[in-house]
Amino acid sequence: MCQKSHGLLCERVELRYDFIRPEKKAYPVTVLCKVMEVSRSEFYNYLDGLKGFDDHGKVALKAQVLAIFKEHRGQYGSRRTVKQLKKEGHQIGRYRVRCLMRALGLKAKTSKRYKVTTDSRHSFPVAPNLLNRKFDVDEPNRF
C-alpha cells in the first residue's frame, strides 16, 4: 500500500536506516524513527550490526572456519572449531562461530552409534534343528 507521497518509505528498511544515520545529528532518533516508520530498537540493532567485524576480517574468518571444517571432513561442530581457532590465536566465541557456520551452510556430521542387535547370552530354549542340514526332500512340505 504505497502512496505517491511515501516513496522513500516503500524502500528497503536498510535505506531508511541509512537515511536516519546522518540525520540523527540534527534531529532526535525517536522523531526520525517515527517519521520513517521504523522501530527505534531495530535502528540501534542495525547500527550494532555495522560495528561488528569489518568485511575483510569476517571474510578471512569465514575462510578459516571453512578450512577447519574441510580439514576434519565435516565432523567438527562449533565447539571443536572454536577450540581449533583459539589454538591458532583467534579470540572468538562459540556463538560467533555458530553464526558463521550457519551462514556458510556448514553442519557437522554425527556418526551413528553402534547398536548390538543380537543377544547370544539368553536363557531361552533353542528350537530343535528339524532339517539337520538335509535339504533334499522327496515331496514338498515333508521332512
N, CA and C of each residue as an Amber inpcrd file, in Angstrom:
protein
   429
   0.8490000  -1.1590000   0.0000000   0.0000000   0.0000000   0.0000000
   0.9010000   1.2310000   0.0000000   1.5120000   1.4580000  -1.1220000
   2.4780000   2.5340000  -1.2620000   1.8180000   3.7130000  -1.9710000
   1.7780000   4.8440000  -1.3110000   1.1780000   6.0200000  -1.9300000
   2.2700000   6.8510000  -2.5800000   1.8570000   7.7860000  -3.4190000
   2.8060000   8.5860000  -4.1570000   3.7180000   9.4070000  -3.2580000
   3.2050000   9.9280000  -2.1730000   3.9940000  10.8170000  -1.3260000
   4.9340000  10.0610000  -0.3900000   4.7880000   8.7440000  -0.2820000
   5.6340000   7.9700000   0.6290000   6.6270000   7.1090000  -0.1330000
   7.2480000   7.6670000  -1.1510000   8.1730000   6.8980000  -1.9790000
   9.3420000   6.3390000  -1.2070000   9.9280000   7.1340000  -0.3170000
  11.0770000   6.6770000   0.4450000  10.6890000   5.5880000   1.4370000
   9.4750000   5.6420000   1.9460000   9.0370000   4.6610000   2.9310000
   8.7660000   3.2990000   2.3170000   8.6620000   3.2540000   1.0010000
   8.4300000   1.9610000   0.3470000   9.7360000   1.2230000   0.0820000
  10.8460000   1.8990000   0.3080000  12.1400000   1.2870000   0.0520000
  12.4740000   0.2740000   1.1490000  13.5680000  -0.4460000   0.9430000
  14.0140000  -1.4040000   1.9470000  14.2880000  -0.7000000   3.2690000
  14.1850000  -1.4370000   4.3320000  14.3710000  -0.8710000   5.6700000
  15.7930000  -0.3280000   5.8300000  16.7730000  -0.9980000   5.2120000
  18.1600000  -0.5490000   5.3330000  18.3330000   0.8630000   4.7770000
  17.6070000   1.1960000   3.7070000  17.6960000   2.5380000   3.1510000
  17.1480000   3.5730000   4.1270000  16.1060000   3.2050000   4.8280000
  15.5620000   4.1170000   5.8300000  16.5710000   4.3320000   6.9540000
  17.2210000   3.2400000   7.3820000  18.2370000   3.3570000   8.4230000
  19.4010000   4.2190000   7.9450000  19.7940000   4.0310000   6.6780000
  20.8790000   4.8360000   6.1200000  20.5040000   6.3150000   6.0390000
  19.2200000   6.6020000   5.8900000  18.7670000   7.9930000   5.9000000
  18.8120000   8.5580000   7.3260000  18.4190000   7.7480000   8.2970000
  18.3610000   8.2110000   9.6850000  19.7630000   8.4620000  10.2440000
  20.7270000   7.6310000   9.8560000  22.0670000   7.7040000  10.4410000
  22.6970000   9.1050000  10.3590000  22.7860000   9.7550000   9.1890000
  23.3870000  11.0960000   9.1910000  22.4700000  12.1680000   9.7930000
  21.1570000  11.9470000   9.7100000  20.2200000  12.9560000  10.1950000
  20.0870000  12.9790000  11.7170000  20.6070000  11.9590000  12.3820000
  20.4420000  11.9090000  13.8430000  21.2630000  12.9750000  14.5530000
  22.1930000  13.6080000  13.8280000  22.9460000  14.7170000  14.4180000
  22.0710000  15.9600000  14.5680000  21.1160000  16.1170000  13.6460000
  20.2720000  17.3130000  13.6510000  18.9450000  17.0930000  14.3670000
  18.4260000  15.8500000  14.3520000  17.1040000  15.5680000  14.9210000
  17.1970000  14.3930000  15.8820000  16.2610000  14.2910000  16.8200000
  16.2520000  13.1370000  17.7320000  15.9230000  11.8430000  16.9790000
  16.5690000  10.7730000  17.3990000  16.3670000   9.4730000  16.7530000
  14.9100000   9.0320000  16.8830000  14.2940000   9.3120000  17.9990000
  12.8990000   8.9190000  18.2150000  11.9940000   9.5380000  17.1580000
  12.2000000  10.8150000  16.8860000  11.3800000  11.5160000  15.9000000
  11.6550000  10.9740000  14.4960000  12.9350000  10.7730000  14.1690000
  13.2900000  10.2480000  12.8420000  12.6980000   8.8580000  12.6210000
  12.7610000   8.0350000  13.6350000  12.2230000   6.6660000  13.5060000
  10.7080000   6.7000000  13.3410000  10.0580000   7.6110000  14.0390000
   8.6070000   7.7270000  13.9230000   8.2240000   8.2050000  12.5250000
   8.9750000   9.1840000  11.9990000   8.7030000   9.7160000  10.6560000
   8.9590000   8.6440000   9.5890000  10.0330000   7.8930000   9.7560000
  10.3940000   6.8680000   8.7700000   9.6590000   5.5420000   8.9970000
   8.8310000   5.5050000  10.0260000   8.0170000   4.3310000  10.3410000
   8.8460000   3.0730000  10.5610000   9.8800000   3.2200000  11.3970000
  10.7010000   2.0730000  11.7820000  10.8240000   2.0520000  13.3060000
  11.1860000   0.9270000  13.8300000  11.3530000   0.7770000  15.2770000
  12.7000000   1.3620000  15.6970000  12.7030000   2.0900000  16.7930000
  13.9300000   2.6950000  17.2940000  14.9290000   1.6080000  17.7030000
  14.4290000   0.5530000  18.3640000  15.3260000  -0.5160000  18.8060000
  15.9440000  -1.2470000  17.6140000  15.1630000  -1.4260000  16.5550000
  15.7080000  -2.0840000  15.3590000  16.7680000  -1.2080000  14.6940000
  16.5820000   0.1000000  14.7540000  17.5910000   1.0070000  14.2010000
  18.9010000   0.8470000  14.9580000  18.8210000   0.7830000  16.2860000
  20.0420000   0.6090000  17.0830000  20.6500000  -0.7790000  16.8710000
  19.8300000  -1.7890000  16.6790000  20.3590000  -3.1210000  16.3480000
  21.0980000  -3.0880000  15.0160000  20.5390000  -2.3410000  14.0740000
  21.1780000  -2.1870000  12.7650000  22.5470000  -1.5150000  12.9280000
  22.6120000  -0.4810000  13.7700000  23.8850000   0.2010000  13.9980000
  24.8930000  -0.7250000  14.6580000  24.4450000  -1.5570000  15.6010000
  25.3470000  -2.5130000  16.2460000  25.8790000  -3.5220000  15.2390000
  25.0410000  -3.9140000  14.2900000  25.4740000  -4.8410000  13.2560000
  26.5470000  -4.2470000  12.3710000  26.4900000  -2.9440000  12.1570000
  27.5160000  -2.2810000  11.3450000  28.8440000  -2.1910000  12.0840000
  28.8180000  -2.1940000  13.4180000  30.0400000  -2.0840000  14.2000000
  30.7740000  -3.4100000  14.3090000  30.1470000  -4.5130000  13.8850000
  30.7220000  -5.8490000  14.0480000  32.0460000  -5.9910000  13.3180000
  32.3600000  -7.1770000  12.9070000  33.5950000  -7.4140000  12.1710000
  33.6410000  -6.5660000  10.9190000  34.8350000  -6.1200000  10.5680000
  34.9690000  -5.4860000   9.2710000  34.8680000  -6.5750000   8.2150000
  34.5660000  -6.1890000   6.9920000  34.3220000  -7.1760000   5.9400000
  35.5460000  -8.0610000   5.6950000  36.7350000  -7.4500000   5.7170000
  37.9370000  -8.2290000   5.4550000  38.1590000  -9.2710000   6.5510000
  37.9900000  -8.8640000   7.8150000  38.1720000  -9.7960000   8.9250000
  37.1400000 -10.9020000   8.9120000  35.9080000 -10.5640000   8.5440000
  34.8450000 -11.5550000   8.5140000  35.0820000 -12.5700000   7.3960000
  35.5210000 -12.0850000   6.2470000  35.7920000 -12.9820000   5.1190000
  36.9450000 -13.9120000   5.4620000  37.9890000 -13.3770000   6.0920000
  39.1330000 -14.2090000   6.4700000  38.7250000 -15.2530000   7.5070000
  37.8810000 -14.8450000   8.4500000  37.4340000 -15.7700000   9.4770000
  36.5480000 -16.8640000   8.8810000  35.6890000 -16.4850000   7.9360000
  34.8570000 -17.4960000   7.2680000  35.7300000 -18.4970000   6.5210000
  36.7680000 -18.0080000   5.8690000  37.6790000 -18.9040000   5.1480000
  38.3810000 -19.8440000   6.1180000  38.7640000 -19.3230000   7.2780000
  39.4280000 -20.1430000   8.3000000  38.4850000 -21.2290000   8.8230000
  37.2400000 -20.8540000   9.1080000  36.2530000 -21.8230000   9.6090000
  35.9930000 -22.8920000   8.5620000  35.8760000 -22.4820000   7.3000000
  35.6440000 -23.4360000   6.2150000  36.8280000 -24.3890000   6.0690000
  38.0460000 -23.8610000   6.2060000  39.2390000 -24.7090000   6.0990000
  39.2770000 -25.7480000   7.2160000  38.9660000 -25.3230000   8.4280000
  38.9410000 -26.2620000   9.5680000  37.8710000 -27.3150000   9.3470000
  36.7050000 -26.8980000   8.8680000  35.6020000 -27.8260000   8.6340000
  35.9930000 -28.8770000   7.5930000  36.6230000 -28.4340000   6.4990000
  37.0270000 -29.3810000   5.4480000  38.1820000 -30.2700000   5.9020000
  39.1080000 -29.6930000   6.6760000  40.2600000 -30.4490000   7.1490000
  39.8330000 -31.6470000   7.9960000  38.7680000 -31.4740000   8.7430000
  38.2850000 -32.5470000   9.6160000  37.0720000 -33.2630000   9.0270000
  36.9430000 -33.1950000   7.7220000  35.9260000 -33.9280000   6.9390000
  34.5030000 -33.6920000   7.4520000  34.2190000 -32.4670000   7.8680000
  32.8560000 -32.1090000   8.2500000  32.3940000 -32.6490000   9.5820000
  33.3340000 -33.0890000  10.4060000  32.9440000 -33.6650000  11.6910000
  33.0440000 -32.6850000  12.8380000  33.6330000 -31.5020000  12.6070000
  33.7740000 -30.5090000  13.6670000  32.5590000 -29.5970000  13.6960000
  31.9700000 -29.4530000  14.8810000  30.8920000 -28.5040000  15.0880000
  31.4700000 -27.1950000  15.6170000  30.6110000 -26.3490000  16.1570000
  31.0800000 -25.0290000  16.6000000  32.0330000 -25.1290000  17.7880000
  31.7950000 -26.0480000  18.7010000  32.6520000 -26.1480000  19.8960000
  34.0820000 -26.5410000  19.5380000  34.2180000 -27.5670000  18.7230000
  35.5520000 -28.0110000  18.3510000  36.2380000 -26.9990000  17.4370000
  35.4530000 -26.3350000  16.5920000  36.0180000 -25.3180000  15.7120000
  36.5620000 -24.1500000  16.5280000  35.8470000 -23.7580000  17.5850000
  36.3200000 -22.6740000  18.4590000  37.6370000 -23.0660000  19.1100000
  37.7280000 -24.2920000  19.6070000  38.9690000 -24.7490000  20.2280000
  40.1280000 -24.6740000  19.2430000  39.8710000 -25.0920000  18.0100000
  40.9000000 -25.0630000  16.9760000  41.3030000 -23.6240000  16.6470000
  40.3220000 -22.7290000  16.5460000  40.6200000 -21.3250000  16.2530000
  41.4010000 -20.6780000  17.4010000  41.0830000 -21.0330000  18.6270000
  41.8140000 -20.4720000  19.7770000  43.2480000 -20.9850000  19.8090000
  43.4650000 -22.2390000  19.3960000  44.8330000 -22.7610000  19.2920000
  45.6350000 -21.9680000  18.2710000  44.9460000 -21.5060000  17.2240000
  45.6140000 -20.7470000  16.1670000  45.7350000 -19.2640000  16.5080000
  45.2430000 -18.8540000  17.6830000  45.4540000 -17.4920000  18.1340000
  44.2960000 -16.5360000  17.9370000  43.1460000 -17.0160000  17.5090000
  41.9840000 -16.1430000  17.3240000  41.2530000 -15.9670000  18.6470000
  40.7050000 -14.7850000  18.8610000  39.8970000 -14.5120000  20.0430000
  38.4450000 -14.4700000  19.5680000  37.7290000 -15.5770000  19.7510000
  36.3690000 -15.6830000  19.2070000  35.5480000 -16.5930000  20.0950000
  34.2500000 -16.3700000  20.1120000  33.3480000 -17.1760000  20.9200000
  32.5940000 -18.2000000  20.0980000  31.9690000 -19.1270000  20.7970000
  31.2670000 -20.2230000  20.1330000  30.0760000 -19.7430000  19.3320000
  29.3400000 -18.7610000  19.8580000  28.1380000 -18.3230000  19.1650000
  28.4770000 -17.5820000  17.8740000  29.6040000 -16.8810000  17.8520000
  30.0370000 -16.2250000  16.6140000  30.3800000 -17.2810000  15.5700000
  31.0910000 -18.3240000  16.0050000  31.4480000 -19.4050000  15.0810000
  30.1920000 -20.1210000  14.6010000  29.2380000 -20.3120000  15.5070000
  27.9890000 -20.9690000  15.1170000  27.2710000 -20.1600000  14.0440000
  27.2370000 -18.8370000  14.2000000  26.5960000 -17.9770000  13.2000000
  27.3400000 -18.0370000  11.8720000  28.6690000 -18.0410000  11.9270000
  29.4600000 -18.1240000  10.6960000  29.2280000 -19.4590000   9.9900000
  29.1860000 -20.5350000  10.7790000  28.9570000 -21.8550000  10.1800000
  27.5700000 -21.9250000   9.5530000  26.5940000 -21.3330000  10.2230000
  25.2370000 -21.3270000   9.6890000  25.1740000 -20.5070000   8.3940000
  25.8940000 -19.3750000   8.3630000  25.9220000 -18.5300000   7.1650000
  26.6050000 -19.2530000   6.0020000  27.5960000 -20.0800000   6.3110000
  28.2920000 -20.8440000   5.2720000  27.5560000 -22.1270000   4.8950000
  26.5350000 -22.4730000   5.6570000  25.7840000 -23.6940000   5.3800000
  26.5080000 -24.9460000   5.8410000  27.3370000 -24.8320000   6.8580000
  28.0970000 -25.9770000   7.3660000  27.3680000 -26.6100000   8.5370000
  27.2430000 -27.9120000   8.4790000  26.6080000 -28.6430000   9.5660000
  27.4280000 -29.8990000   9.8140000  27.8270000 -30.0980000  11.0570000
  28.6890000 -31.2260000  11.3960000  27.9510000 -32.5440000  11.2240000
  28.6930000 -33.5310000  10.7370000  28.1230000 -34.8770000  10.6040000
  28.1310000 -35.5470000  11.9660000  27.0860000 -36.2520000  12.2690000
  27.0530000 -37.0270000  13.5050000  27.1320000 -38.4970000  13.1330000
  28.0290000 -39.2090000  13.7840000  28.1650000 -40.6260000  13.4680000
  27.1310000 -41.4100000  14.2500000  26.6050000 -42.4400000  13.6030000
  25.6290000 -43.2850000  14.2760000  26.3320000 -44.1710000  15.2870000
  25.7090000 -44.3330000  16.4150000  26.2830000 -45.2090000  17.4280000
  26.0360000 -46.6680000  17.0530000  26.9800000 -47.5270000  17.4300000
  26.8570000 -48.9500000  17.1570000  25.8140000 -49.5360000  18.0870000
  24.8660000 -50.2660000  17.5130000  23.8320000 -50.8840000  18.3190000
  23.9060000 -52.3960000  18.1550000  24.0060000 -53.0970000  19.2570000
  24.0560000 -54.5520000  19.2370000  22.6420000 -55.0590000  18.9910000
  22.4880000 -55.8860000  17.9560000  21.1510000 -56.3870000  17.6290000
  20.9730000 -57.8580000  17.9780000  22.0680000 -58.5750000  18.2630000
  21.9720000 -59.9980000  18.5800000  22.3480000 -60.2340000  20.0330000
  21.5010000 -60.9820000  20.7360000  21.7790000 -61.3290000  22.1280000
  21.9850000 -62.8360000  22.2010000  23.2620000 -63.2520000  22.1840000
  23.5570000 -64.6860000  22.2170000  23.5430000 -65.2460000  23.6250000
  23.5610000 -64.3990000  24.6210000  23.6010000 -64.8680000  26.0140000
  22.2070000 -64.7870000  26.6280000  21.2790000 -65.5300000  26.0680000
  19.9300000 -65.5170000  26.6130000  19.6270000 -66.8720000  27.2400000
  18.5790000 -66.9210000  28.0210000  18.2340000 -68.1650000  28.7050000
  17.0250000 -68.8480000  28.0700000  16.6510000 -68.4140000  26.8920000
  15.5090000 -69.0180000  26.2080000  15.9170000 -70.3370000  25.5650000
  14.9850000 -71.2800000  25.4570000  15.3380000 -72.5580000  24.8220000
  15.5710000 -72.3660000  23.3230000  16.5170000 -73.1430000  22.8010000
  16.8350000 -73.0720000  21.3840000  15.9300000 -74.0550000  20.6510000
  15.3690000 -73.6380000  19.5420000  14.4610000 -74.5040000  18.7730000
  15.2270000 -75.6970000  18.2090000  14.6010000 -76.8540000  18.1480000
  15.3040000 -78.0480000  17.6320000  15.5700000 -77.9180000  16.1340000
  16.6920000 -78.4650000  15.7030000  17.0850000 -78.4220000  14.3040000
  16.4100000 -79.5800000  13.5860000  15.2660000 -79.3260000  12.9960000
  14.4940000 -80.3920000  12.3610000  15.0900000 -80.8360000  11.0310000
  15.6710000 -79.9200000  10.2790000  16.2140000 -80.2900000   8.9720000
  17.5430000 -81.0240000   9.0890000  18.3360000 -80.6510000  10.0640000
  19.6360000 -81.2780000  10.2640000  20.4710000 -81.2480000   8.9880000
  20.3730000 -80.1470000   8.2630000  21.0770000 -79.8970000   7.0030000
  20.7430000 -80.9210000   5.9330000  19.5530000 -81.4800000   5.9660000
  19.0990000 -82.3960000   4.9180000  18.1360000 -81.6110000   4.0290000
  18.6750000 -81.0070000   2.9970000  17.8730000 -80.1280000   2.1650000
  17.2160000 -80.8580000   0.9940000  17.5820000 -82.1180000   0.7810000
  16.9730000 -82.8940000  -0.3080000  15.6910000 -83.5230000   0.2170000
  14.5710000 -83.1820000  -0.3920000  13.2850000 -83.7300000   0.0420000
  12.6400000 -84.4870000  -1.1070000  11.8080000 -85.4700000  -0.7640000
  11.1330000 -86.2690000  -1.7920000   9.9230000 -85.5070000  -2.3140000
   9.1520000 -84.9330000  -1.4110000   7.9550000 -84.2020000  -1.8250000
   7.8320000 -82.9260000  -0.9570000   7.1170000 -81.9020000  -1.4280000
   7.0220000 -80.6420000  -0.6850000   6.3080000 -80.8290000   0.6500000
   6.6650000 -79.9920000   1.6240000   6.1020000 -79.9520000   2.9790000
   6.3040000 -81.2560000   3.7330000   7.3520000 -81.9770000   3.4540000
   7.6710000 -83.2240000   4.1640000   9.1390000 -83.2070000   4.5490000
   9.4660000 -83.8810000   5.6710000  10.8580000 -83.9430000   6.1110000
  11.6040000 -85.0080000   5.3650000
